């Protein structure tokens, strides 16, 4: 069974926004795309940079790494362009009451 960690209150992350959290010693970015929450590893797979410091393109569902411009699909973590070629881990998110919770379990 997955262990979920509360990271934010519903509505704390504005639509089209992202917020950085540390969850069980992992750096996690939690995104709000029109009321749906998604969580990815906050570390770019190409070179160390926090994706939560990058530009979020909510209408496209992507985030751009602030270091070299690689974009990632917020829903899946898939790398969409160079220089990144490897996806970033995607994590389970659930709403429990008024909490947004993240699980690092696969």
N, C-alpha and C positions, 0 to 999 in steps of 0.2 A: 504494500500500500504506500502511496506517495505521501511524503511529508510536505505540507504547505506552510510557507512563512508569510505572515502579513507584512506588506511593504508600504501600503498607502491606503487612504480612505477613498471610496468612490467619489469622483469629482475633483480630487486633489490634483490630478494630472489633467490639464485642459485638453480638449479635443485637438488633435494634431500635435500634441506635446509629448515630451519624453522626460523621464526623471531617472537619475542614477541611484542605485541602492547596492549595499553589500548584503548578500544573502548567504549565510553559512560560508563565509570567507570567499565567495565568488562575487565579481563585479557584474551587476545585472542592470540592463536598461529596460524600463517598462514604458511602453508606448500606449497612447490612447488614440485609436482611429475610430472616430465617430461613435464613441461609447463602448467599443470593443477593445479590450486590453490584451497586449502581446508583450512577451518578455524574451529578450535575447541576451547572450553574453555581451557585455558592454565593451569588450576588447576586440578591435579589428583583427581579423585573421591574417592580414598581411604584415602589419607592424604595429607595435603597441600605440594605440590611440583610443580614447573613449568615444564610442559611437554617440553617446548622449551629448557630446560636445559638438556633434555634426549637425547638418541641416536635415530636418525631417520634411519629406514631401508627402504629406498625408494623402493627397488626392491620388498619388501613385502607389502609396503604401511602401515607400522606401526611405532609407536613411543613408546619408552620405558621410563617409569617414572624413573628419576634418584634416587629416594628415595628407593623404594622397588622392582623395576623391572617389574611392571605390564606393559603390552603392550596394546595399543589402536589402532584400525583401524582408520587411518587418514581420510578416506573417510566418515565414519559413526559415529565415536566416541565410538564404541562398545568396551567394556573391553574384552580382549582376554584371560587373565589368572589372577590367584590370585596374590596378595591379593585383587586387585580391582574386584568388581562384578557389579558395576554400570557404565553405559556409561557416557562419558562426553558430554556436549551439542555440537552439530555440527551446524555451522552457514552457511548461504548462502554467496557465493562469486560470484562477477561478475567483468568483465573487462569493464571499461568505458574509452575509449580513451587509454591513457597509464597508467591509474590508476588501481590498485587492490583495490576493495571495498568490505567491509563486512557489512552484515546486521545481527543484533541480533534478529530480529523478527522471530517467528516460522513459 
